[in-house]
Amino acid sequence: MNGSFKIGSIFGIPILIHWTFLIIIPVFAWIIGTQILLTVDLLSNTFGVPIDTTYLLPGLNPYILGAFVALGLFAGVLLHEIAHCIVAKRKGVPIHSITLLVFGGVSSMEDSAPDPRVELPMALVGPLTSLATGLLFIALMYAVTLAGFAGPLSGLLVFAFSYLGLLNVFLFAFNLLPAFPMDGGRVLRAYLATRMPLPDATRIAADVGKAFAVIFGIVGVLLFSPILILIAFFIYIGATQESAAIRYTFLLKDVTVGDIMSSPVMTVSPQTPVREVIDLMYATKHLGFPVVERGHLAGMVTLADLHRVSPIDREAMQVRDVMTRDIITLPPSAPVIDALRTMSAKNIGRIPVTVDDQLVGIVTKTDILKVIELREI
């Protein structure tokens, strides 16, 4: 995922942090730190335990404690995602990475039509792990209280454990809402998919998710809650993307790149002046051309490549000065859905099709979308 960097790996799964995660930690620390007394009252009333506030309030203590609780919450989110991945790996689903984001964690798994028998346990194990984590923190909180620890340090431990316990239990309940892209939405889809085709089950689950998003959005506006409004957008966009991904997978499941590629392909050489390429784009309405040298594919030149060069410099340049040399290619036998996923992930509009390094065709995102439209008839 763009904007992410690796911090390590667990069970062979790379763990990434998105830059939004680095922003949300101090924000959470500030929110928790400024609401210490309100939170103490809530936790005391919820769990029926007194909390000594002596060490909670002076100076920077509330914000340090807030940062500790925020990091503890995201550690719980990481455990939640690791649980998903462990079950997925045991079921034979390849795992690419886990990314911690502003709204939690995302497990990057092999894209394919989900098997309900695999998706159901994989979706349930995450929330159940959050519940177990929450109950563990609550047990630690009661253990500190029952052990008779006195003094301010006891207040710090009881506050931290009870807060993390409550947050993880909330994470369990929130994720079980039957709304895509949360785990509850996947549980609902897995259940429906045992009774109807997967695309229909996905559409229904996605519609339920959108309904929840609308409800969250309305409540967020009425309560002037930016968090609820952002969550509403997150759910709505996630539900829409999931529904579209499954629809595309089924519409393109038996189509290969060779079935829809354009051939022969209009190409340019590395020595072609950039001005000629621009004129060719105007004439053909194509925004990218493979670059071929001595019969072999040497690169791609696209409108994006030309935009990186100033208009004055273009006049003296050739294609080899601006072309992209590290290009992605596919064989004619590759599934079209793989081409679409690659284009979306890499933000590119076309992929050359090669056999033994020989250019035999090209497939564009427009070609794929046309096939999708035809298959929906």
C-alpha positions in Angstrom: 0.0 0.0 0.0 1.4 3.4 -1.0 2.6 5.5 2.0 3.5 2.5 4.1 6.8 1.3 5.5 7.8 -2.0 7.0 8.6 -2.3 10.7 9.1 -6.1 11.0 7.4 -9.4 10.4 5.4 -12.0 12.4 4.9 -15.6 11.3 6.6 -14.6 8.0 3.9 -11.8 7.4 5.4 -8.3 6.8 4.0 -5.7 9.2 3.6 -2.3 7.6 2.7 1.1 9.1 0.9 3.7 7.0 1.8 7.3 7.6 -1.7 8.0 8.8 -1.0 5.7 11.8 1.8 8.1 12.9 -0.7 11.0 12.9 -3.5 9.2 14.8 -1.3 8.1 17.8 -0.6 11.7 19.0 -4.2 12.6 18.2 -5.5 9.7 20.4 -3.0 10.6 23.1 -4.3 14.2 23.1 -8.0 13.1 23.2 -7.4 10.6 26.0 -5.2 13.0 27.9 -7.8 15.8 27.9 -10.6 13.6 29.0 -9.0 11.8 31.9 -11.5 12.7 34.5 -14.5 11.9 32.3 -12.9 8.6 31.4 -12.2 7.8 35.0 -15.9 8.3 35.9 -16.9 6.1 32.9 -14.5 3.3 33.8 -15.3 3.4 37.5 -19.1 3.2 36.9 -18.7 0.5 34.2 -16.5 -1.9 36.2 -17.3 -0.8 39.8 -13.7 -0.1 40.8 -12.2 3.0 42.3 -9.3 4.6 40.4 -6.7 6.8 42.2 -6.1 9.9 40.0 -3.0 11.1 41.8 -0.6 10.1 39.0 -3.1 10.6 36.2 -3.4 14.4 36.2 -0.1 16.3 36.8 1.8 17.8 33.9 2.4 15.6 30.9 1.2 12.5 32.6 -2.3 12.4 31.0 -0.8 12.6 27.5 1.9 10.0 28.2 -0.8 7.7 29.5 -2.9 8.6 26.5 -0.1 7.6 24.1 0.4 4.3 26.0 -3.3 3.5 25.8 -3.3 4.4 22.1 -0.4 2.1 21.4 -2.0 -0.6 23.4 -5.2 -0.3 21.3 -3.2 -0.6 18.1 -1.4 -3.6 19.5 -4.8 -5.1 20.0 -5.7 -4.2 16.4 -2.5 -5.9 15.3 -3.4 -9.1 17.2 -6.9 -9.0 15.6 -5.3 -8.9 12.1 -2.7 -11.6 12.9 -5.5 -13.9 14.0 -7.2 -13.3 10.6 -3.9 -14.1 8.8 -3.2 -17.3 10.8 -6.5 -18.8 9.9 -6.2 -17.7 6.3 -2.7 -19.3 6.0 -4.0 -22.5 7.5 -6.8 -22.5 4.9 -4.3 -22.0 2.1 -4.9 -18.3 1.5 -1.6 -16.5 0.7 -1.0 -13.4 2.9 1.0 -10.5 1.5 1.2 -8.1 4.5 -0.6 -6.4 7.4 -0.9 -2.7 7.3 -1.8 -0.5 10.3 -3.9 2.5 9.2 -5.7 5.4 10.8 -8.8 3.3 11.3 -7.2 0.1 12.3 -5.5 -2.7 10.4 -5.9 -4.2 7.0 -4.7 -7.7 6.0 -3.6 -7.9 2.3 -4.5 -11.4 1.1 -4.5 -13.1 -2.3 -7.4 -11.6 -4.3 -9.9 -14.3 -5.4 -13.5 -15.2 -5.0 -13.9 -16.1 -1.3 -15.0 -19.5 -0.3 -17.7 -19.2 2.4 -16.2 -22.2 4.3 -13.0 -20.3 4.5 -14.3 -16.7 4.9 -16.6 -17.5 7.9 -14.0 -18.8 10.4 -11.5 -16.2 9.0 -13.9 -13.4 9.6 -15.0 -14.6 13.1 -11.5 -15.2 14.5 -10.6 -11.5 14.4 -13.4 -10.1 16.6 -13.1 -13.1 18.9 -9.4 -12.3 19.4 -10.4 -8.7 20.2 -12.9 -10.0 22.8 -10.3 -12.3 24.3 -7.8 -9.4 24.5 -10.4 -7.2 26.1 -11.4 -9.8 28.7 -7.7 -10.4 29.5 -7.2 -6.7 30.2 -10.3 -6.6 32.3 -9.1 -9.6 34.3 -5.7 -7.9 34.9 -7.6 -4.8 36.1 -9.6 -6.8 38.6 -6.4 -8.7 39.6 -4.7 -5.4 40.4 -7.7 -4.3 42.4 -8.2 -7.6 44.3 -4.5 -7.9 45.1 -4.9 -4.8 47.2 -2.2 -2.7 45.6 -2.5 0.7 47.0 -1.3 4.1 46.0 -1.1 6.1 42.8 0.6 3.3 40.7 -2.4 1.2 41.3 -4.5 4.0 39.7 -2.3 4.0 36.6 -2.6 0.2 36.1 -6.3 0.1 36.8 -7.0 3.0 34.4 -4.8 1.5 31.6 -6.1 -2.0 31.9 -9.7 -1.1 32.2 -9.5 1.4 29.3 -7.8 -1.1 27.0 -10.3 -3.8 28.1 -13.2 -1.6 27.2 -11.7 -0.5 23.9 -11.1 -4.1 22.8 -14.5 -5.2 23.8 -15.9 -2.3 21.8 -13.7 -3.3 18.9 -15.2 -6.8 19.1 -18.7 -5.5 19.0 -18.1 -2.9 16.3 -16.4 -5.4 14.0 -19.4 -7.8 14.3 -21.8 -5.2 12.8 -23.1 -6.8 9.6 -21.6 -4.0 7.5 -18.9 -4.4 4.8 -16.0 -4.0 5.0 -16.0 -5.1 8.7 -15.8 -8.7 9.8 -19.6 -8.8 10.5 -20.2 -8.0 6.9 -18.0 -10.9 5.8 -19.8 -13.2 8.2 -23.1 -12.1 6.7 -21.8 -12.7 3.2 -20.4 -16.1 4.0 -23.8 -17.1 5.5 -25.8 -15.8 2.5 -23.3 -17.4 0.0 -24.4 -20.8 1.3 -27.9 -20.0 0.0 -27.3 -18.0 -3.1 -24.6 -17.1 -5.7 -21.6 -15.2 -4.2 -22.2 -12.0 -6.3 -25.8 -11.8 -4.9 -24.6 -12.4 -1.4 -21.9 -9.7 -1.8 -24.4 -7.2 -3.1 -26.8 -7.7 -0.2 -24.0 -7.6 2.4 -22.7 -4.4 0.7 -26.1 -2.8 0.7 -26.5 -3.5 4.4 -23.0 -1.9 4.9 -24.1 1.2 3.0 -27.2 1.4 5.1 -25.1 1.4 8.3 -22.8 4.0 6.7 -25.8 6.3 6.1 -27.0 5.8 9.6 -23.5 6.6 11.0 -23.3 9.6 8.8 -26.6 11.1 9.9 -25.8 10.4 13.6 -22.4 12.0 13.1 -23.9 15.1 11.6 -26.5 15.4 14.4 -23.9 14.9 17.1 -21.2 17.0 15.3 -18.9 14.0 15.5 -16.2 14.0 12.8 -15.1 10.5 13.8 -18.5 9.0 13.1 -18.7 10.9 9.7 -15.2 9.5 8.7 -16.3 6.0 9.8 -19.4 6.4 7.6 -17.3 7.2 4.6 -14.9 4.4 5.4 -17.8 1.8 5.5 -19.5 3.2 2.4 -16.4 3.2 0.3 -15.3 -0.2 1.5 -18.7 -1.7 0.8 -18.8 -0.2 -2.7 -15.2 -1.4 -3.5 -15.9 -5.0 -2.2 -19.1 -5.3 -4.2 -17.3 -4.1 -7.4 -14.3 -6.4 -6.9 -16.5 -9.5 -6.6 -18.6 -8.4 -9.6 -15.5 -7.9 -11.7 -14.0 -11.2 -10.6 -17.1 -13.2 -11.7 -17.6 -11.3 -14.9 -14.0 -11.8 -16.0 -13.4 -15.2 -14.4 -12.9 -17.1 -17.7 -11.4 -14.3 -19.8 -7.7 -14.2 -20.6 -5.5 -11.3 -21.6 -5.0 -12.9 -25.0 -8.8 -12.8 -25.6 -9.1 -9.0 -25.4 -5.6 -7.6 -26.2 -5.1 -5.3 -29.1 -2.8 -6.6 -31.8 -0.7 -5.6 -33.8 0.5 -2.8 -31.5 1.6 0.7 -32.5 5.1 1.2 -31.2 7.8 3.8 -31.1 11.6 3.5 -31.0 13.9 4.9 -28.3 15.2 7.4 -30.9 11.8 8.8 -31.7 11.6 12.5 -30.8 9.2 13.3 -27.9 7.4 15.9 -30.1 6.5 13.1 -32.6 5.1 11.0 -29.7 2.9 13.9 -28.6 1.6 14.3 -32.2 1.0 10.5 -32.4 -1.0 10.7 -29.2 -3.2 13.5 -30.7 -3.7 11.5 -33.9 -4.5 8.1 -32.4 -6.0 9.2 -29.0 -3.7 6.6 -27.4 -1.9 7.9 -24.3 0.9 5.4 -24.2 3.1 3.3 -26.5 5.4 0.4 -26.1 9.0 1.2 -26.9 10.6 -1.5 -29.1 14.4 -1.7 -29.9 15.7 -4.4 -32.2 12.6 -6.4 -31.9 12.6 -6.4 -28.1 10.4 -4.5 -25.7 12.6 -1.8 -24.1 10.0 0.2 -22.1 6.8 2.3 -22.2 6.3 5.9 -22.9 3.0 7.4 -21.6 1.4 10.8 -21.1 2.5 10.7 -17.4 6.1 10.3 -18.5 5.8 13.4 -20.7 4.2 15.4 -17.9 7.4 14.9 -15.8 9.4 16.9 -18.4 8.9 20.7 -19.0 7.6 21.7 -22.4 10.8 23.5 -23.3 13.0 20.4 -22.5 10.7 18.1 -24.5 11.7 19.7 -27.8 15.3 18.4 -27.5 14.5 15.0 -26.1 14.0 11.5 -27.5 11.8 8.7 -26.1 14.7 7.0 -24.4 15.1 10.2 -22.3 11.7 10.0 -20.7 10.4 6.4 -21.1 9.7 4.0 -18.2 12.2 1.1 -18.4 11.0 -1.0 -15.5 7.7 -2.2 -16.9 5.1 -4.8 -16.0 4.2 -7.4 -18.7 1.8 -10.3 -18.9 1.6 -13.4 -21.1 -1.6 -13.9 -23.2 -2.6 -16.8 -20.9 -2.9 -14.5 -17.8 -6.4 -13.9 -16.5 -7.8 -10.5 -17.3 -8.7 -10.0 -13.6 -5.0 -10.1 -12.8 -4.4 -7.4 -15.3 -7.1 -5.2 -13.8 -5.8 -5.7 -10.2 -2.3 -4.9 -11.4 -3.4 -1.7 -13.1 -5.3 -0.6 -10.0 -2.5 -1.4 -7.6 0.2 0.3 -9.8 -2.0 3.1 -11.1 -1.3 2.4 -14.7 -3.6 2.3 -17.7 -2.1 -0.3 -20.0 0.1 -3.5 -19.8 2.1 -4.9 -22.8 1.5 -8.6 -23.6 4.7 -10.5 -24.4 5.8 -14.0 -25.3 9.5 -14.7 -24.8 10.2 -11.0 -24.5 8.5 -10.4 -27.9 5.6 -7.9 -27.9 2.5 -9.6 -29.2 -0.2 -7.2 -27.9 -1.4 -4.7 -25.4 -4.3 -4.6 -23.0 -5.7 -1.4 -21.5 -8.1 -0.6 -18.6 -10.5 0.7 -21.2 -10.5 -2.7 -23.0 -11.3 -4.4 -19.7 -14.1 -2.1 -18.8 -15.7 -2.6 -22.2 -15.6 -6.4 -21.7 -17.3 -5.9 -18.3 -20.0 -3.8 -19.8 -20.6 -6.4 -22.5 -20.7 -9.3 -20.0 -23.3 -7.5 -18.0 -25.8 -7.5 -20.9 
